[in-house]
Structure formats: structure tokens, C-alpha cells
Amino acid sequence: MSATVPPPGTQTTGPDLAARLDRIPVITSVHRRWLGLLGFLFVFDLVDLNTFAYAAPALRAEWGLSIGAVGAITSAGFVGMFAGAIVGGRLADRFGRRPILIAAVFWYSAFSLLSALAPEGWTLGALRVLTGFGLQATTGILLVWVSEMFPRALRGRYQALLLAIGLAGVPIAAWVARAVVPLGPDAWRWIFVVGGLGIVGAVIAMRVLPESVRWCAAHDRASDPRHVALVERMEADAVRITGQPLPAPVREKPVERGNLSELLRGATGRRTLVASGACVFLILSFYGFSSWVPTLLVERGYTTAESLTFSSILAIAAVPGALLAMPVADRFERRSVLFVVQIAVAVFLLVFGMVENPVAIAVFGFLAAMLMQTGVAVLYTYIAEVFPLHLRGLGSGVANGSGRLAGVLGGFLVAAIYSGAGVVAVYVYLAIAALLLGLVMRLFAERTTNRRLEDIERG
């Protein structure tokens, strides 16, 4: 085993620079700075993602929107997210994670601000398509960047922590809605203004956020002195924190690049199918619940203000839910954690849909919302790990995009089930979707916990 950091002027580059990054076992000072910035971006990504759900009851009253119209606008956002996941992922593979991530944040922030000016439902629906494009591109690329730049033994923990930070955006959106919507007509527009504040983080990211070293190494750009200096700094910081020399970099032959068809065949094709199926059931259960709770509570007889109060309480569950993933995400296999979590989610969803007591509604809704976020944190970590580097952005985009495409159907499906069979039937459907997510992961998912990305790539 060699000593700490190679002397200046002797640093290796290319694939070896990625190997040097991979031997860093701890979170360094630059990791912490990145975590703060990415968390800020994620906060407003999640604020914007939830704005329409909290504005919907007021819009129904002001614009006379039907349940079907609410479903159509909800689905419109998923159309944009489907396109953003795939296009954003592909562009990130080709041009780099950093520029596409920053551009996506600017994009969704701009269209969120324009949503605040929407004069009627059709215009708002179109703007939600465009907003959704930037939102999902941001989410997918951000998670890929973290998987490539954070230590392998801590990827799950810090993906969960990042999601927990970002999920502060859910209660922010809920409590902003609770505060401003009752103020009167047009007050709901301020929810979308808050969603557009992510643009501040994009400006900061232009100065602070580096390109993924792994992406640079794979594209023969690791010789840039800035990338070498960054890895040197992280190595030195790791040595200072651990008090031990770093192990020698594991220099292996680079994995050969395939073409786009690789996503649909062989081992990678299987991973695409599993990840996509998991995302489909995630979106059907998770967003079927979170997007419809405010509206369905009104349909159960609660006032708009009472509905938003319930929703605000449930929104608080998001952060502890993601934090619950931290002690288990890197200790147990992702697929096993998800299986156990989704069984519990299915039970809580069923109970939530059947009870009438307000306290029971709050308790079981809180538990369902909390564990859903635990599952999201683990699944997001998994998806960012299983694809080869040259297809990681696109593969993650296809998986996430499949879920968002299912969300288009999901918005109409919840409306149809409610209209035909009532509230309880909606929650039975959501519970089945949650359970299917757990089964897909337990039976078919890849083992990824504490493995090098390059080892996962080789199978």
C-alpha cells in the first residue's frame, strides 16, 4: 500500500484520476460544501414539484375546475418530466453533468415564475409541462452526480441526506400554501413564485460546482489542472481526517463503451427494465397519494383550509422519512430495504383510506408519507448506480421517465377510480402499487450496496 498523496507533478490522470477519487473513504470539506448547494437546489425542485397539488383546491374554487381537469393538469406535469428525464439524461451523458444540471434549474425556475401568471387552466397545464421538463432533468442529473462524486460506502447515506434536505421543500410548499391561499383570490400564485427561487442556487452553482471527475475521466478531460487539484485536495483532506495513508488506487482497464441499444439488451437491458418498473410503481403510489391528498380530503367533507392543514402535517413527514434511510441504506441491500418499507407503506395506505377519525387520518397518513420517502431515498440511490457511466444519465432518465409517463396515466386513473368506486378504492389501488414496487426490487434488482460503480458496471 502506498502512502498518501502522490507528489505534485506525478499525478495520474484519465481513468486513474477516477480510481484516486474512488479510494477516498470519508466525506471531505468539499463534499460538505457540495451537499449544501445541491440540497438548496433540491429544496426548490421539491417545492416546485408540489406547488400545483397545494394550489389545486383553490383553483377548483376560483376557476371551477373539475376533478378531471385537476387530473389533466397533474398529468401534464408528468408529460414534461418524462421528456426532461430522457432528454436531460442524454445531454448530461454527452455534454457533462454540470452544465445540463445548471441549465435545467434555470429552466424550471423560469417556467414556475410564469405559472404564477397563468390566466386559466389550459395555460397553466402547458406551463406545468415545461416546468416538469426542467424539474426531472434536475433530479436525475443531480442524483447521478452524487453517485459519481461521493464515497462508495457512503453513497446511500448521503443520497438520503440530500433528499432529506431537499424534502424540506415539501413542507415549505405546504405551509406557504396554508398561509397564502386563504388570503383570497389569486393568492395561490405566490406558491409558484416561491418555486421559482431555485434560480438563486443555479447562479451559485455556476461558480462552485465542478464537473463530475468520473465523467471527465471517461471523456479524456481529466488532465485539466482544476480536476487534478480538486482530487488532490480531497485526498489531502481525507488523510487529515482519517490520520491514515490512503490505499493505492485500483487501476483497472476502462470498461468498454457500448451504444444506446445497450440499454435494451443483455444485463443492462434487464437493469433498465427493473429500474423502470420500480419507478412506474413508485410514481403510481407516491404521487397518487401526495398529489391527491388535498383534493380527496375536500371530497371527504373537509374544508379547503382543513385539507391544507392535514396536508401540511403530512408534508412534515418527508424529511424524517428520508433520514430514516440513512442508517440502513449502506448497511443492508437496497432491494431488501425497499421490500420491507413498501409492505409497511401498503398497510398504512389502506388504513388511511378507511379510517374516519381525524387523528387516525393524520397518524396513518404521516406514517405512509414518511416511509414513502424512505423508499424514494433508497430507490434513487439504486437507480444512479446500476447503469454504465456512458449511459448513466440516459439510463437513469429512461427509468425515471418511465415512472413519469406512468404518472400521466396515474392522474387520470385516480380520478376515474374515485368517480367510479369512491375514496377507499383509490387507496386500495395505491397500496397495490406500493407493494408491487417492493416485489420488483426484491425479486429482480441488482446488488449494489458498498460496491464500486465500475464493479457494478461489469456485472
C-alpha positions in Angstrom: 0.0 0.0 0.0 1.4 3.4 -0.9 1.4 6.5 1.1 -1.0 9.3 1.0 -1.0 11.7 -2.0 1.4 11.5 -4.9 3.9 14.3 -5.0 3.0 17.3 -7.2 3.8 16.8 -10.8 3.4 13.0 -10.6 -0.4 12.7 -10.6 -2.0 10.3 -12.9 -5.0 11.4 -15.0 -7.7 9.8 -17.1 -9.3 6.7 -15.7 -6.7 6.7 -12.9 -8.0 10.0 -11.6 -11.3 8.4 -11.1 -9.6 5.5 -9.3 -7.9 8.0 -7.0 -11.3 9.6 -6.3 -12.8 6.1 -5.5 -10.3 5.3 -2.8 -11.4 8.3 -0.7 -13.3 6.7 2.2 -14.7 9.8 4.1 -16.7 12.9 3.5 -14.4 15.8 3.0 -14.9 19.6 3.3 -15.7 20.0 -0.4 -18.3 17.2 -0.1 -20.0 19.1 2.6 -20.0 22.3 0.6 -21.5 20.5 -2.4 -24.1 18.9 -0.1 -25.3 22.3 1.0 -25.5 23.6 -2.6 -27.2 20.6 -4.0 -29.6 20.5 -1.1 -30.6 24.1 -1.8 -31.3 23.1 -5.4 -33.2 20.1 -4.4 -35.3 22.1 -1.9 -36.8 24.3 -4.7 -37.0 21.3 -7.0 -39.3 19.7 -4.5 -41.2 23.0 -3.7 -42.0 23.3 -7.4 -42.9 19.7 -7.8 -45.6 20.1 -5.2 -46.9 23.5 -5.9 -49.9 22.5 -8.0 -51.1 19.9 -5.5 -51.4 22.6 -2.9 -52.9 25.1 -5.2 -55.5 22.7 -6.7 -58.3 23.2 -4.1 -58.1 27.0 -4.6 -58.0 26.7 -8.3 -61.1 24.4 -8.3 -63.0 27.1 -6.4 -61.7 30.1 -8.5 -61.7 28.6 -12.0 -64.4 26.0 -11.5 -62.0 23.1 -12.4 -63.5 19.6 -12.2 -61.7 16.6 -10.7 -60.9 15.5 -14.2 -59.3 18.9 -15.0 -57.2 18.6 -11.9 -56.1 15.2 -13.1 -55.3 16.5 -16.5 -53.1 19.3 -15.2 -51.4 16.9 -12.8 -50.7 14.6 -15.7 -49.4 17.5 -17.8 -46.5 18.0 -15.4 -45.6 14.3 -15.8 -45.5 14.6 -19.6 -42.9 17.3 -19.2 -41.0 15.2 -16.6 -40.9 12.2 -18.9 -39.3 14.2 -21.6 -37.0 16.0 -19.2 -35.8 12.8 -17.7 -34.7 11.3 -21.0 -33.5 14.4 -22.8 -31.7 15.8 -19.8 -30.1 12.4 -19.1 -28.9 12.1 -22.6 -27.5 15.6 -22.8 -25.7 15.0 -19.4 -24.0 11.9 -20.8 -22.9 13.8 -23.9 -22.0 17.3 -22.6 -21.4 16.7 -18.9 -23.4 16.7 -15.7 -22.6 20.2 -14.6 -23.8 22.4 -17.5 -27.0 20.5 -18.0 -27.9 20.5 -14.3 -27.4 24.2 -14.1 -29.4 24.8 -17.3 -32.2 22.6 -16.0 -32.5 24.6 -12.8 -32.7 27.9 -14.7 -35.4 26.3 -16.9 -37.8 25.0 -14.3 -37.4 28.2 -12.2 -38.3 30.4 -15.2 -41.4 28.4 -16.0 -42.5 28.2 -12.4 -42.5 32.0 -12.3 -44.5 32.1 -15.5 -47.0 29.7 -13.9 -47.8 32.4 -11.3 -49.1 34.5 -14.2 -51.4 31.8 -15.8 -54.8 33.2 -16.6 -56.7 29.9 -16.8 -56.3 26.1 -16.6 -55.1 25.3 -20.2 -52.3 27.8 -19.9 -51.3 26.5 -16.5 -51.3 23.0 -17.9 -48.9 23.9 -20.7 -46.6 25.7 -18.3 -46.6 22.7 -16.0 -45.4 20.6 -18.9 -42.4 22.9 -19.4 -41.7 23.2 -15.7 -41.8 19.4 -15.3 -39.2 19.1 -18.1 -36.7 21.0 -16.0 -37.6 19.5 -12.7 -37.0 15.9 -13.7 -33.8 16.7 -15.6 -32.5 18.4 -12.5 -33.4 15.5 -10.2 -32.0 12.8 -12.4 -28.7 14.6 -13.1 -28.2 15.7 -9.5 -28.5 12.1 -8.2 -26.1 10.8 -10.9 -23.6 13.5 -10.0 -23.7 12.5 -6.3 -23.3 8.8 -7.1 -20.1 9.6 -9.1 -18.5 12.1 -6.7 -19.3 10.7 -3.2 -17.5 7.7 -1.4 -18.9 4.3 -2.4 -19.5 3.2 1.2 -21.5 6.4 1.9 -23.4 6.9 -1.3 -26.7 5.6 0.1 -26.4 7.6 3.3 -25.6 10.9 1.6 -28.2 10.4 -1.2 -30.7 10.0 1.7 -29.4 13.1 3.5 -29.5 15.1 0.3 -33.1 14.0 -0.3 -33.9 14.9 3.3 -32.6 18.4 2.8 -34.4 18.7 -0.4 -37.6 17.4 1.1 -37.8 20.4 3.3 -39.3 21.9 0.1 -42.5 19.8 0.7 -43.5 21.3 4.0 -42.3 24.7 2.7 -44.7 24.4 -0.2 -47.5 23.1 2.1 -47.1 25.8 4.7 -46.7 28.6 2.2 -50.0 27.3 0.7 -51.6 27.1 4.1 -50.6 30.7 4.8 -51.4 32.4 1.5 -54.2 30.5 -0.2 -56.9 31.5 2.3 -55.9 35.2 1.9 -58.2 35.5 -1.2 -58.5 35.1 -4.9 -55.1 34.9 -6.8 -53.2 34.4 -3.5 -52.3 30.8 -4.8 -50.0 32.4 -7.3 -47.4 33.1 -4.7 -46.8 29.4 -4.3 -45.4 29.3 -7.8 -43.2 32.3 -7.1 -41.6 30.5 -4.2 -41.0 27.5 -6.5 -39.0 29.8 -8.9 -36.4 30.7 -6.3 -34.2 27.8 -7.3 -32.7 30.2 -9.8 -30.6 31.6 -7.0 -28.9 28.2 -6.5 -28.2 27.9 -10.2 -26.3 31.2 -10.1 -24.2 29.9 -7.1 -23.6 26.5 -8.8 -22.1 28.3 -11.8 -19.2 29.4 -9.5 -19.0 26.4 -7.1 -20.0 23.1 -8.6 -17.3 21.2 -10.6 -17.9 18.7 -13.3 -18.0 15.0 -12.3 -14.5 13.7 -12.2 -15.6 10.3 -13.4 -17.4 11.8 -16.4 -14.2 13.9 -17.2 -12.0 10.8 -16.9 -14.2 8.8 -19.3 -14.1 11.7 -21.8 -10.4 12.3 -21.7 -10.8 15.6 -19.9 -9.2 14.6 -16.5 -5.9 16.3 -17.4 -7.4 19.7 -16.7 -5.3 21.0 -13.8 -8.5 22.0 -12.0 -9.7 18.4 -11.8 -6.3 17.2 -10.7 -6.1 19.9 -8.0 -9.7 19.0 -6.8 -8.8 15.3 -6.3 -5.5 16.3 -4.6 -7.4 18.5 -2.2 -9.9 15.8 -1.4 -7.1 13.2 -0.9 -5.2 15.5 1.5 -8.4 16.2 3.4 -9.2 12.5 3.7 -5.7 11.8 5.1 -6.1 14.6 7.6 -9.5 13.3 8.8 -8.5 9.6 9.0 -4.9 10.0 10.1 -4.0 7.2 7.8 -2.5 6.9 4.3 -4.9 6.2 1.5 -4.7 2.8 -0.2 -3.2 2.7 -3.7 -5.7 3.5 -6.5 -7.2 0.4 -8.1 -6.1 0.8 -11.7 -8.3 -1.3 -13.9 -8.9 -1.5 -17.6 -11.6 1.0 -18.5 -15.0 -0.5 -19.3 -15.6 -0.5 -23.0 -18.3 1.8 -24.1 -21.4 0.4 -25.9 -24.1 2.2 -27.8 -27.5 3.3 -26.9 -29.1 0.0 -27.8 -27.2 -1.5 -24.8 -29.9 -0.1 -22.6 -32.4 -2.5 -24.2 -30.4 -5.7 -24.3 -28.3 -8.0 -22.1 -27.6 -7.3 -18.5 -28.0 -3.6 -18.9 -31.4 -4.1 -20.6 -32.5 -6.2 -17.6 -31.4 -3.4 -15.3 -33.3 -0.9 -17.4 -36.5 -3.0 -17.1 -36.2 -3.4 -13.4 -35.4 0.2 -12.6 -38.2 1.4 -15.0 -40.7 -1.0 -13.4 -39.8 0.2 -9.9 -40.2 3.8 -10.9 -43.6 3.2 -12.5 -44.9 1.7 -9.3 -43.2 4.4 -7.2 -44.9 7.2 -9.1 -48.3 5.5 -9.2 -48.3 5.0 -5.4 -46.2 8.0 -4.2 -47.6 10.8 -6.4 -51.0 9.2 -6.5 -51.0 9.8 -2.7 -49.2 13.1 -2.3 -50.8 14.9 -5.3 -54.3 13.9 -4.5 -54.5 14.1 -0.7 -55.5 17.8 -0.6 -58.3 17.3 -3.2 -59.6 14.0 -1.9 -59.8 15.3 1.7 -62.0 18.1 0.5 -64.1 15.4 -1.3 -64.4 13.6 2.1 -66.1 16.6 3.6 -63.2 18.7 4.9 -62.9 22.4 4.1 -60.1 23.7 1.9 -58.3 25.1 4.9 -58.7 21.9 6.9 -57.5 19.9 3.9 -54.4 22.1 3.6 -53.8 21.7 7.4 -53.8 17.9 7.1 -51.6 18.1 4.0 -49.2 20.4 5.9 -48.9 17.9 8.7 -48.3 15.0 6.3 -45.7 17.1 4.5 -43.6 17.3 7.7 -43.1 13.5 7.4 -40.9 13.9 4.3 -37.7 14.9 6.0 -37.7 12.3 8.8 -38.7 9.7 6.1 -35.6 10.3 4.1 -33.4 10.5 7.2 -34.7 7.0 8.2 -32.9 5.7 5.1 -29.5 6.9 6.3 -28.7 4.1 8.9 -29.9 1.3 6.6 -29.2 2.3 3.0 -25.5 1.4 3.2 -25.8 -1.4 5.8 -28.3 -3.6 4.0 -29.0 -4.4 0.4 -31.1 -1.7 -1.3 -33.6 -4.3 -2.6 -34.3 -5.8 0.8 -34.8 -2.4 2.4 -37.2 -1.4 -0.2 -39.2 -4.6 0.1 -39.7 -4.2 3.8 -40.5 -0.5 3.6 -43.1 -1.0 0.8 -45.0 -3.6 2.7 -45.4 -1.1 5.6 -46.4 1.6 3.1 -49.1 -0.5 1.6 -50.6 -1.3 5.0 -50.6 2.4 6.1 -52.2 3.5 2.8 -55.1 1.0 3.3 -55.7 2.2 6.8 -55.5 5.9 5.8 -58.2 5.4 3.2 -60.6 3.6 5.5 -60.5 5.5 8.8 -62.7 8.5 9.5 -61.3 9.8 12.8 -59.2 12.9 12.1 -56.5 11.9 14.4 -56.2 8.5 12.8 -56.1 10.1 9.4 -53.2 12.3 10.5 -51.3 9.5 12.1 -51.6 6.9 9.4 -51.1 9.5 6.7 -48.0 10.7 8.4 -46.6 7.1 8.6 -47.4 6.4 5.0 -45.8 9.6 3.8 -42.7 9.1 6.0 -42.0 5.6 4.8 -42.7 6.5 1.2 -39.8 9.0 1.4 -37.6 6.3 2.9 -38.3 4.2 -0.1 -37.7 7.1 -2.5 -34.2 7.7 -1.0 -33.2 4.1 -1.4 -34.6 3.7 -4.9 -33.0 6.9 -6.1 -29.6 5.7 -4.8 -30.0 2.4 -6.6 -31.0 3.9 -10.0 -28.0 6.2 -10.1 -25.7 3.2 -9.5 -26.8 0.4 -11.9 -26.1 1.9 -15.4 -22.7 2.1 -17.2 -21.1 5.6 -16.9 -21.5 6.5 -20.6 -25.2 5.7 -20.3 -25.8 6.6 -16.6 -27.6 9.8 -17.3 -29.8 8.4 -20.1 -30.4 5.1 -18.2 -31.5 6.9 -15.1 -33.6 9.2 -17.3 -35.3 6.3 -19.0 -36.1 4.7 -15.7 -37.3 7.9 -14.1 -39.1 8.9 -17.3 -41.0 5.6 -17.4 -42.3 6.5 -14.0 -43.2 10.0 -15.0 -45.0 8.6 -18.1 -46.9 6.3 -15.7 -47.8 9.4 -13.8 -49.6 10.8 -16.8 -51.9 7.8 -16.7 -52.0 7.9 -12.9 -53.5 11.3 -12.7 -56.5 10.2 -14.8 -56.6 6.8 -13.1 -57.1 8.2 -9.7 -59.9 10.5 -11.0 -61.5 7.5 -12.7 -61.3 5.2 -9.7 -62.7 7.8 -7.4 -65.5 8.7 -9.7 -66.4 5.0 -10.2 -65.7 3.4 -6.9 -65.0 6.1 -4.3 -62.2 7.0 -1.9 -61.5 3.6 -0.4 -60.9 2.1 -3.8 -58.3 4.8 -4.6 -56.3 3.8 -1.5 -56.6 0.1 -2.3 -55.1 0.8 -5.7 -52.3 2.9 -4.2 -51.4 0.1 -1.7 -51.2 -2.4 -4.5 -48.9 -0.2 -6.5 -46.6 0.3 -3.4 -46.5 -3.5 -2.8 -45.6 -4.2 -6.4 -42.6 -1.8 -6.1 -41.2 -3.8 -3.2 -41.7 -7.1 -5.0 -40.0 -5.9 -8.2 -36.9 -4.8 -6.3 -36.8 -7.8 -4.0 -37.1 -10.4 -6.8 -35.1 -8.8 -9.7 -32.9 -5.9 -8.5 -29.1 -5.8 -8.7 -26.9 -6.0 -5.6 -25.2 -2.5 -5.3 -24.6 -1.7 -1.7 -21.0 -0.7 -1.0 -19.8 -1.7 -4.5 -17.6 0.4 -6.8 -19.6 1.8 -9.7 -17.1 0.2 -12.1 -17.7 -3.2 -10.5 -21.4 -2.8 -10.7 -20.9 -1.8 -14.4 -19.0 -5.0 -15.1 -21.8 -7.1 -13.6 
